[in-house]
Amino acid sequence: MRKQLPKSLTGIQGLDEITDGGLPQGRPTLIYGSAGSGKTLLGVEFLINGATKYNETGVLMTFEETAEEITQNVASLGWDIEQLVRDRKLLLDHVAVPVRDIDFSGSYDLEGLFIRLSSAIQEIGAKRVVLDTLEVLFSTMEHHIVRSELRRLFSWLKSQGVTAIVTGELGSNNSTLQGIEEYVSDCVIRLEQRTIEDLATRHLQILKYRGSKHGSNEYPFLINEDGISVVPITSVGLNSGVSDERISSGVPRLDTMLGGLGYYRGSCILVTGKAGTGKTSLASYFASATCDRGERVLYLASDESPQQMLRNQRSIGLDLQPHIDQGLLRFESVRPTAYGLEMRLANIYNWVQEFQPYLVIIDPMSNLSTSNNIKQTKNFLMRLIDLFKSSQITVFFTDLLTVNGALEASEAGIPSLMDTWIELRTLENNGERNRALYILKSRGMQHSNQVREFVLNNQGIELLDVYLGESDFLIGSARIAQEAKDRMEKLNRCQELERKKRQLNQQQALLQVQITALQVQLVNEREDFEAIYQQDQLSQKAITDSKDLMADLRDADTII
Amino acid sequence: MINFPDELELDEDDIWDFHLYIAGKSAKSTAAIANLQKICDEYLQNKYKIKIIDLVQNPEMARQAQIIAVPTLIKKLPSPVKQIIGDLSNQEKLLVGLEIAITHRSSNQS
């Protein structure tokens, strides 16, 4: 197994990731950039984190700013340098390089610098050193002496076993002003501040890191109230894990349409539609359902203030305030003109790291970027989506559709980044507008292709079946009218049936009566016949009896 | 043009006070001490004090006096305070730096 280069963690968000573990331990790293690019801050943060997180004390040798100035500058970040100095975890030595009133006579070296640094390191047993910025020496001392002394200094630093950061000024040709990178061969990082279209963005790039793999791109970074924050993602990684879990959209009928189960966790969902179609309401329902599961939601809104949104959602029966109170729902504003794309990305990354949401809602997506550059916007979105997918965070975008429901050219290609695409359309007929919801696509699941009527009332969101006609469908009042008509017809048919049935019954009854009458007649006739027959029998018998008697009386022979 | 005085007119109260910062017994240190001594003998008629601070022995002095280059000579008195860096082997520059020699264009002052 290959031996790993030992590294010193910086504790700076994002930087340890792209350096794969921090700066080379026991070696000097050069960090250079233009004035105000953040080099001093980076060095100071490295020392402070060393002292507070990694149990490594540090020395800051500052050539430009005084110790007081630096202490003051970082106080706003919540770092108490004075306390660290009192606790002997940090030592600040301000080197006042004289610029006037000095003369030179004969040869000299910078041994005084070595002595000071050595004594400072020994005094607190420092393992980390920051020299900010050595290039000041070039302004006073003779260059050839400074150069040879720097060479000596860097070998000396290595021999001391301290991890050092040396800062430098950005010169022309993108290298340092005085070319000190030639002495620092282990690790070189460049900081840059660029202004594009009136927006300032900061970038960090690792130009060299001997013996270690590292991210080689330019990474945007922020300086915010916690210090430096580097966004470690610039390329689209397609290696993120995929979840099979399904989560509810908050609208049961919609879950049914989405393969019966809802969205995939960690997927990208896009809802498009004109203004006022109800995209925010869909987003709010999703947020509410997610919070109900105890999962945090980060809502990036830029069109409405949170208060306005809450009020609007209450009118459809959804109260998001309890979720906010429980700390499950957090709003952040992303006004379109405030930041460039890089800063926007860095800000969002920061919020995500801090809040650890399960769902991020971006409503609307169009305000994220005011750039007209299609490629830039799409690249930004891909990076943003990659950021979420790599942490299996579900993201829900809303976007404005433009004229005639057709996507603008600049947005073409964006739906291909999405896993689920829902469209809310308004249909106008008979002087009224109704909304319809379509699921245009939903990867990896069986979804309904059937359009549904999308209704917002004070009970909330309802998805109703549309009326399916021969060639078209009806929604809204036309549907209601048609349904009423249908019901009417059905009622009529029923009534007709009833009537016929009654008629039939009547006839049956009538016939029945007739039959009964005939039957009675039959019985009567039978009885009559029976009576006559009986009579006849009796008569016959009587005749026979009397014949017998006569015979008897006459002593007739027995007729055998 | 540099004007080297043959003899420096010194006020009675003028005591030249030098602090010479060196780093151990190196060639530069020895040279600096010797060179300083030489001009003092030549121009300052015993009206001088030299304090030698070895930063190897007293490293805290480096921070205190804000010294990074060695040798460094600081002329404390007479004012103004002047700093001269180097082993002082360039006598011309040393004398000009200490304002013992006066350059042609500078104004007359003792």
Contacts between the chains, C-beta under 8 A, distances in Angstrom:
chain1	res1	chain2	res2	distance
A	93	B	63	5.9
A	95	B	66	7.0
A	95	B	68	6.0
A	96	B	66	4.7
A	97	B	68	7.0
A	98	B	66	7.7
A	98	B	83	6.0
A	101	B	80	7.4
A	101	B	81	7.5
A	101	B	82	6.2
A	101	B	83	6.2
A	102	B	82	7.9
A	102	B	83	4.5
A	102	B	84	7.0
A	102	B	85	6.0
A	103	B	82	7.1
A	103	B	83	7.4
A	103	B	84	4.9
A	103	B	85	7.4
A	103	B	93	5.9
A	103	B	94	7.8
A	103	B	96	6.9
A	103	B	97	3.4
A	104	B	84	7.1
A	104	B	85	5.3
A	104	B	86	5.1
A	104	B	90	7.8
A	104	B	93	6.6
A	105	B	35	8.0
A	105	B	84	5.5
A	105	B	85	7.5
A	105	B	86	4.3
A	105	B	87	7.5
A	105	B	88	4.9
A	105	B	89	6.7
A	105	B	90	4.3
A	105	B	91	7.7
A	105	B	93	4.2
A	105	B	94	4.4
A	105	B	97	6.4
A	106	B	28	7.6
A	106	B	31	7.0
A	106	B	32	7.5
A	106	B	35	7.4
A	106	B	86	3.7
A	106	B	87	3.8
A	106	B	88	5.4
A	106	B	89	3.6
A	106	B	90	5.3
A	107	B	28	6.3
A	107	B	86	6.1
A	107	B	87	5.6
A	107	B	89	7.2
A	108	B	28	6.6
A	108	B	69	4.9
A	108	B	70	6.3
A	108	B	71	6.3
A	108	B	72	7.7
A	108	B	85	5.1
A	108	B	86	4.6
A	108	B	87	6.6
A	109	B	28	7.2
A	109	B	69	7.1
A	109	B	70	6.6
A	110	B	68	5.6
A	110	B	69	5.7
A	110	B	70	7.8
A	111	B	23	4.2
A	111	B	55	7.4
A	111	B	69	8.0
A	111	B	70	4.7
A	112	B	21	7.0
A	112	B	23	6.8
A	112	B	55	6.1
A	112	B	62	5.0
A	112	B	67	4.3
A	112	B	68	4.2
A	112	B	69	5.8
A	112	B	70	4.9
A	112	B	72	7.0
A	113	B	68	4.3
A	113	B	69	7.9
A	115	B	23	6.5
A	115	B	55	4.9
A	115	B	56	7.0
A	115	B	59	4.9
A	115	B	62	4.9
A	116	B	59	7.1
A	116	B	62	4.5
A	116	B	63	5.4
A	116	B	67	8.0
A	116	B	68	7.0
A	118	B	59	7.2
A	119	B	59	4.0
A	119	B	60	6.7
A	119	B	62	7.3
A	119	B	63	7.5
A	120	B	63	7.8
A	137	B	68	7.8
A	141	B	69	6.6
A	141	B	85	7.9
